[in-house]
Amino acid sequence: MAGPNGNDVFWQDRAARDNSDYNGSGSNACFYDERVERRQRFSSIKAYILFIAICLFLIFITSCVLAGDIKLRRGNSVEVPYDRVNGVAYVYDSNNKIYAVGIDALSQLKGDNVVLYYTGDNIASAKPVTVVWFYVVMYMAWIAILIFLIFAAWKKFHGSHHAVEHTGKSRFDD
């Protein structure tokens, strides 16, 4: 290909630059693809999305356990003494059969007694319910962690659109 003034070297060099495969040379070398950038942003917050899903799952599990405790509280209850050393309360049914129930630190205690709940007439299924403040603390913790994760993912996804960060007072500031 010869140019208007017969300079083949210029046009050969231009064709070589246009057809080169390294970034920053040739035509359309700086093409901006918004889909590629969006894909890169989503890949940078994959861990946050995973932790947000885990946090939502833990909130769901806490809600299921609380619903089970609320259902159990609607049933029958019996207040029995418990052994602090072994952490066990003993329950007697109508046939004088003894049932041992394990008591943990989050059980609803009343002095030296513990309240056990059961549904129907089966006292063998009696068990203590967890104190209410435990669920309040758990919900507050999961929601605080969830808010932090959402905020961190949002900041990482949207980022800063400033080319230069202002780090101090310049001579043009008053």
Rosetta constraint file for C-alpha pairs under 8 A:
AtomPair CA 1 CA 8 HARMONIC 6.44 0.50
AtomPair CA 1 CA 11 HARMONIC 6.86 0.50
AtomPair CA 1 CA 12 HARMONIC 7.55 0.50
AtomPair CA 2 CA 6 HARMONIC 5.31 0.50
AtomPair CA 2 CA 7 HARMONIC 6.12 0.50
AtomPair CA 2 CA 8 HARMONIC 4.92 0.50
AtomPair CA 2 CA 11 HARMONIC 7.00 0.50
AtomPair CA 3 CA 7 HARMONIC 5.42 0.50
AtomPair CA 3 CA 8 HARMONIC 6.25 0.50
AtomPair CA 3 CA 11 HARMONIC 6.77 0.50
AtomPair CA 7 CA 11 HARMONIC 7.15 0.50
AtomPair CA 8 CA 12 HARMONIC 6.09 0.50
AtomPair CA 9 CA 13 HARMONIC 6.09 0.50
AtomPair CA 10 CA 14 HARMONIC 6.14 0.50
AtomPair CA 11 CA 15 HARMONIC 6.09 0.50
AtomPair CA 12 CA 16 HARMONIC 6.15 0.50
AtomPair CA 13 CA 17 HARMONIC 6.21 0.50
AtomPair CA 14 CA 18 HARMONIC 6.20 0.50
AtomPair CA 15 CA 19 HARMONIC 6.17 0.50
AtomPair CA 16 CA 20 HARMONIC 6.02 0.50
AtomPair CA 17 CA 25 HARMONIC 6.19 0.50
AtomPair CA 17 CA 26 HARMONIC 5.12 0.50
AtomPair CA 18 CA 25 HARMONIC 6.79 0.50
AtomPair CA 18 CA 26 HARMONIC 3.70 0.50
AtomPair CA 18 CA 27 HARMONIC 5.63 0.50
AtomPair CA 19 CA 26 HARMONIC 6.41 0.50
AtomPair CA 20 CA 25 HARMONIC 6.87 0.50
AtomPair CA 20 CA 26 HARMONIC 6.57 0.50
AtomPair CA 21 CA 25 HARMONIC 7.80 0.50
AtomPair CA 23 CA 29 HARMONIC 6.04 0.50
AtomPair CA 23 CA 30 HARMONIC 7.83 0.50
AtomPair CA 24 CA 29 HARMONIC 5.30 0.50
AtomPair CA 24 CA 30 HARMONIC 6.54 0.50
AtomPair CA 25 CA 29 HARMONIC 5.76 0.50
AtomPair CA 33 CA 37 HARMONIC 6.67 0.50
AtomPair CA 34 CA 38 HARMONIC 6.14 0.50
AtomPair CA 35 CA 39 HARMONIC 6.08 0.50
AtomPair CA 36 CA 40 HARMONIC 6.22 0.50
AtomPair CA 37 CA 41 HARMONIC 6.20 0.50
AtomPair CA 38 CA 42 HARMONIC 6.22 0.50
AtomPair CA 39 CA 43 HARMONIC 6.18 0.50
AtomPair CA 40 CA 44 HARMONIC 6.25 0.50
AtomPair CA 41 CA 45 HARMONIC 6.71 0.50
AtomPair CA 41 CA 156 HARMONIC 7.88 0.50
AtomPair CA 41 CA 157 HARMONIC 5.54 0.50
AtomPair CA 42 CA 46 HARMONIC 6.37 0.50
AtomPair CA 42 CA 157 HARMONIC 7.02 0.50
AtomPair CA 44 CA 156 HARMONIC 7.53 0.50
AtomPair CA 44 CA 157 HARMONIC 7.44 0.50
AtomPair CA 45 CA 49 HARMONIC 6.33 0.50
AtomPair CA 45 CA 153 HARMONIC 5.91 0.50
AtomPair CA 45 CA 156 HARMONIC 6.91 0.50
AtomPair CA 45 CA 157 HARMONIC 6.74 0.50
AtomPair CA 46 CA 50 HARMONIC 6.26 0.50
AtomPair CA 47 CA 51 HARMONIC 6.25 0.50
AtomPair CA 48 CA 52 HARMONIC 6.03 0.50
AtomPair CA 48 CA 149 HARMONIC 6.24 0.50
AtomPair CA 48 CA 150 HARMONIC 7.59 0.50
AtomPair CA 48 CA 152 HARMONIC 7.73 0.50
AtomPair CA 48 CA 153 HARMONIC 5.83 0.50
AtomPair CA 49 CA 53 HARMONIC 6.19 0.50
AtomPair CA 49 CA 153 HARMONIC 7.63 0.50
AtomPair CA 50 CA 54 HARMONIC 6.29 0.50
AtomPair CA 51 CA 55 HARMONIC 6.06 0.50
AtomPair CA 51 CA 149 HARMONIC 7.43 0.50
AtomPair CA 52 CA 56 HARMONIC 6.18 0.50
AtomPair CA 52 CA 146 HARMONIC 6.18 0.50
AtomPair CA 52 CA 149 HARMONIC 6.37 0.50
AtomPair CA 52 CA 150 HARMONIC 7.19 0.50
AtomPair CA 53 CA 57 HARMONIC 6.15 0.50
AtomPair CA 54 CA 58 HARMONIC 6.22 0.50
AtomPair CA 55 CA 59 HARMONIC 6.27 0.50
AtomPair CA 55 CA 142 HARMONIC 6.37 0.50
AtomPair CA 55 CA 145 HARMONIC 7.53 0.50
AtomPair CA 55 CA 146 HARMONIC 6.30 0.50
AtomPair CA 56 CA 60 HARMONIC 6.25 0.50
AtomPair CA 56 CA 146 HARMONIC 7.66 0.50
AtomPair CA 57 CA 61 HARMONIC 6.23 0.50
AtomPair CA 58 CA 62 HARMONIC 6.10 0.50
AtomPair CA 58 CA 142 HARMONIC 7.51 0.50
AtomPair CA 59 CA 63 HARMONIC 6.16 0.50
AtomPair CA 59 CA 139 HARMONIC 6.95 0.50
AtomPair CA 59 CA 142 HARMONIC 6.46 0.50
AtomPair CA 60 CA 64 HARMONIC 6.25 0.50
AtomPair CA 61 CA 65 HARMONIC 6.29 0.50
AtomPair CA 62 CA 66 HARMONIC 6.13 0.50
AtomPair CA 62 CA 135 HARMONIC 7.42 0.50
AtomPair CA 62 CA 138 HARMONIC 7.62 0.50
AtomPair CA 62 CA 139 HARMONIC 7.77 0.50
AtomPair CA 63 CA 67 HARMONIC 6.06 0.50
AtomPair CA 64 CA 68 HARMONIC 6.26 0.50
AtomPair CA 65 CA 69 HARMONIC 6.30 0.50
AtomPair CA 66 CA 70 HARMONIC 6.14 0.50
AtomPair CA 66 CA 135 HARMONIC 7.25 0.50
AtomPair CA 67 CA 71 HARMONIC 6.13 0.50
AtomPair CA 68 CA 72 HARMONIC 6.14 0.50
AtomPair CA 69 CA 73 HARMONIC 6.11 0.50
AtomPair CA 69 CA 129 HARMONIC 5.97 0.50
AtomPair CA 69 CA 130 HARMONIC 7.31 0.50
AtomPair CA 70 CA 74 HARMONIC 6.54 0.50
AtomPair CA 71 CA 75 HARMONIC 7.09 0.50
AtomPair CA 72 CA 117 HARMONIC 6.14 0.50
AtomPair CA 72 CA 118 HARMONIC 6.25 0.50
AtomPair CA 72 CA 119 HARMONIC 6.53 0.50
AtomPair CA 72 CA 129 HARMONIC 7.75 0.50
AtomPair CA 73 CA 77 HARMONIC 7.67 0.50
AtomPair CA 73 CA 117 HARMONIC 6.23 0.50
AtomPair CA 73 CA 118 HARMONIC 7.90 0.50
AtomPair CA 73 CA 129 HARMONIC 7.66 0.50
AtomPair CA 74 CA 119 HARMONIC 7.98 0.50
AtomPair CA 75 CA 117 HARMONIC 6.51 0.50
AtomPair CA 75 CA 118 HARMONIC 5.72 0.50
AtomPair CA 75 CA 119 HARMONIC 4.67 0.50
AtomPair CA 75 CA 120 HARMONIC 6.94 0.50
AtomPair CA 76 CA 117 HARMONIC 5.65 0.50
AtomPair CA 76 CA 118 HARMONIC 5.34 0.50
AtomPair CA 76 CA 119 HARMONIC 5.83 0.50
AtomPair CA 76 CA 120 HARMONIC 7.14 0.50
AtomPair CA 77 CA 115 HARMONIC 6.59 0.50
AtomPair CA 77 CA 116 HARMONIC 5.52 0.50
AtomPair CA 77 CA 117 HARMONIC 4.30 0.50
AtomPair CA 77 CA 118 HARMONIC 6.21 0.50
AtomPair CA 78 CA 115 HARMONIC 5.74 0.50
AtomPair CA 78 CA 116 HARMONIC 5.35 0.50
AtomPair CA 78 CA 117 HARMONIC 6.48 0.50
AtomPair CA 79 CA 113 HARMONIC 6.32 0.50
AtomPair CA 79 CA 114 HARMONIC 5.60 0.50
AtomPair CA 79 CA 115 HARMONIC 4.40 0.50
AtomPair CA 79 CA 116 HARMONIC 6.19 0.50
AtomPair CA 80 CA 89 HARMONIC 6.85 0.50
AtomPair CA 80 CA 90 HARMONIC 7.29 0.50
AtomPair CA 80 CA 91 HARMONIC 7.03 0.50
AtomPair CA 80 CA 113 HARMONIC 5.35 0.50
AtomPair CA 80 CA 114 HARMONIC 5.65 0.50
AtomPair CA 80 CA 115 HARMONIC 6.55 0.50
AtomPair CA 80 CA 116 HARMONIC 7.55 0.50
AtomPair CA 81 CA 89 HARMONIC 6.27 0.50
AtomPair CA 81 CA 90 HARMONIC 7.55 0.50
AtomPair CA 81 CA 112 HARMONIC 5.83 0.50
AtomPair CA 81 CA 113 HARMONIC 4.16 0.50
AtomPair CA 81 CA 114 HARMONIC 6.19 0.50
AtomPair CA 82 CA 87 HARMONIC 6.93 0.50
AtomPair CA 82 CA 88 HARMONIC 5.66 0.50
AtomPair CA 82 CA 89 HARMONIC 4.10 0.50
AtomPair CA 82 CA 90 HARMONIC 6.83 0.50
AtomPair CA 82 CA 112 HARMONIC 6.46 0.50
AtomPair CA 82 CA 113 HARMONIC 5.81 0.50
AtomPair CA 82 CA 114 HARMONIC 6.57 0.50
AtomPair CA 83 CA 87 HARMONIC 5.49 0.50
AtomPair CA 83 CA 88 HARMONIC 5.36 0.50
AtomPair CA 83 CA 89 HARMONIC 6.12 0.50
AtomPair CA 84 CA 88 HARMONIC 7.19 0.50
AtomPair CA 84 CA 112 HARMONIC 7.99 0.50
AtomPair CA 87 CA 102 HARMONIC 6.01 0.50
AtomPair CA 87 CA 103 HARMONIC 5.11 0.50
AtomPair CA 87 CA 104 HARMONIC 6.68 0.50
AtomPair CA 88 CA 100 HARMONIC 6.31 0.50
AtomPair CA 88 CA 101 HARMONIC 5.54 0.50
AtomPair CA 88 CA 102 HARMONIC 4.64 0.50
AtomPair CA 88 CA 103 HARMONIC 5.46 0.50
AtomPair CA 89 CA 100 HARMONIC 5.77 0.50
AtomPair CA 89 CA 101 HARMONIC 5.17 0.50
AtomPair CA 89 CA 102 HARMONIC 6.47 0.50
AtomPair CA 89 CA 103 HARMONIC 6.81 0.50
AtomPair CA 89 CA 114 HARMONIC 7.66 0.50
AtomPair CA 90 CA 98 HARMONIC 6.43 0.50
AtomPair CA 90 CA 99 HARMONIC 5.58 0.50
AtomPair CA 90 CA 100 HARMONIC 4.61 0.50
AtomPair CA 90 CA 101 HARMONIC 6.21 0.50
AtomPair CA 91 CA 98 HARMONIC 5.68 0.50
AtomPair CA 91 CA 99 HARMONIC 5.07 0.50
AtomPair CA 91 CA 100 HARMONIC 6.39 0.50
AtomPair CA 91 CA 101 HARMONIC 7.52 0.50
AtomPair CA 91 CA 123 HARMONIC 7.71 0.50
AtomPair CA 91 CA 124 HARMONIC 7.81 0.50
AtomPair CA 92 CA 96 HARMONIC 5.33 0.50
AtomPair CA 92 CA 97 HARMONIC 5.43 0.50
AtomPair CA 92 CA 98 HARMONIC 4.72 0.50
AtomPair CA 92 CA 99 HARMONIC 6.31 0.50
AtomPair CA 92 CA 123 HARMONIC 7.98 0.50
AtomPair CA 93 CA 97 HARMONIC 5.52 0.50
AtomPair CA 93 CA 98 HARMONIC 6.85 0.50
AtomPair CA 93 CA 99 HARMONIC 7.96 0.50
AtomPair CA 93 CA 123 HARMONIC 6.21 0.50
AtomPair CA 93 CA 124 HARMONIC 7.31 0.50
AtomPair CA 99 CA 124 HARMONIC 6.32 0.50
AtomPair CA 101 CA 126 HARMONIC 7.58 0.50
AtomPair CA 101 CA 127 HARMONIC 6.49 0.50
AtomPair CA 102 CA 127 HARMONIC 7.98 0.50
AtomPair CA 103 CA 107 HARMONIC 6.38 0.50
AtomPair CA 103 CA 128 HARMONIC 6.99 0.50
AtomPair CA 106 CA 130 HARMONIC 5.37 0.50
AtomPair CA 106 CA 131 HARMONIC 5.86 0.50
AtomPair CA 106 CA 134 HARMONIC 7.49 0.50
AtomPair CA 107 CA 114 HARMONIC 7.60 0.50
AtomPair CA 107 CA 128 HARMONIC 5.75 0.50
AtomPair CA 107 CA 129 HARMONIC 5.71 0.50
AtomPair CA 107 CA 130 HARMONIC 4.81 0.50
AtomPair CA 107 CA 131 HARMONIC 5.84 0.50
AtomPair CA 108 CA 114 HARMONIC 6.24 0.50
AtomPair CA 108 CA 115 HARMONIC 6.39 0.50
AtomPair CA 108 CA 128 HARMONIC 6.75 0.50
AtomPair CA 108 CA 129 HARMONIC 6.32 0.50
AtomPair CA 108 CA 130 HARMONIC 6.13 0.50
AtomPair CA 108 CA 131 HARMONIC 5.31 0.50
AtomPair CA 109 CA 113 HARMONIC 6.05 0.50
AtomPair CA 109 CA 114 HARMONIC 4.61 0.50
AtomPair CA 109 CA 115 HARMONIC 6.68 0.50
AtomPair CA 110 CA 114 HARMONIC 5.72 0.50
AtomPair CA 110 CA 115 HARMONIC 7.49 0.50
AtomPair CA 114 CA 128 HARMONIC 7.39 0.50
AtomPair CA 115 CA 128 HARMONIC 6.21 0.50
AtomPair CA 116 CA 126 HARMONIC 5.55 0.50
AtomPair CA 116 CA 127 HARMONIC 4.94 0.50
AtomPair CA 116 CA 128 HARMONIC 4.51 0.50
AtomPair CA 116 CA 129 HARMONIC 7.16 0.50
AtomPair CA 117 CA 126 HARMONIC 5.12 0.50
AtomPair CA 117 CA 127 HARMONIC 5.51 0.50
AtomPair CA 117 CA 128 HARMONIC 6.07 0.50
AtomPair CA 117 CA 129 HARMONIC 7.19 0.50
AtomPair CA 118 CA 122 HARMONIC 6.94 0.50
AtomPair CA 118 CA 123 HARMONIC 6.14 0.50
AtomPair CA 118 CA 125 HARMONIC 5.83 0.50
AtomPair CA 118 CA 126 HARMONIC 4.40 0.50
AtomPair CA 118 CA 127 HARMONIC 6.63 0.50
AtomPair CA 119 CA 123 HARMONIC 7.92 0.50
AtomPair CA 119 CA 125 HARMONIC 7.68 0.50
AtomPair CA 119 CA 126 HARMONIC 7.81 0.50
AtomPair CA 122 CA 126 HARMONIC 7.61 0.50
AtomPair CA 130 CA 134 HARMONIC 7.18 0.50
AtomPair CA 131 CA 135 HARMONIC 7.61 0.50
AtomPair CA 132 CA 136 HARMONIC 6.65 0.50
AtomPair CA 133 CA 137 HARMONIC 6.15 0.50
AtomPair CA 134 CA 138 HARMONIC 6.14 0.50
AtomPair CA 135 CA 139 HARMONIC 6.04 0.50
AtomPair CA 136 CA 140 HARMONIC 6.16 0.50
AtomPair CA 137 CA 141 HARMONIC 6.10 0.50
AtomPair CA 138 CA 142 HARMONIC 6.12 0.50
AtomPair CA 139 CA 143 HARMONIC 5.96 0.50
AtomPair CA 140 CA 144 HARMONIC 6.01 0.50
AtomPair CA 141 CA 145 HARMONIC 6.15 0.50
AtomPair CA 142 CA 146 HARMONIC 5.98 0.50
AtomPair CA 143 CA 147 HARMONIC 6.07 0.50
AtomPair CA 144 CA 148 HARMONIC 6.23 0.50
AtomPair CA 145 CA 149 HARMONIC 6.15 0.50
AtomPair CA 146 CA 150 HARMONIC 6.13 0.50
AtomPair CA 147 CA 151 HARMONIC 6.08 0.50
AtomPair CA 148 CA 152 HARMONIC 6.04 0.50
AtomPair CA 149 CA 153 HARMONIC 6.03 0.50
AtomPair CA 150 CA 154 HARMONIC 6.03 0.50
AtomPair CA 151 CA 155 HARMONIC 6.14 0.50
AtomPair CA 152 CA 156 HARMONIC 6.11 0.50
AtomPair CA 153 CA 157 HARMONIC 5.94 0.50
AtomPair CA 154 CA 158 HARMONIC 5.98 0.50
AtomPair CA 154 CA 159 HARMONIC 7.88 0.50
AtomPair CA 155 CA 159 HARMONIC 5.26 0.50
AtomPair CA 169 CA 173 HARMONIC 6.18 0.50
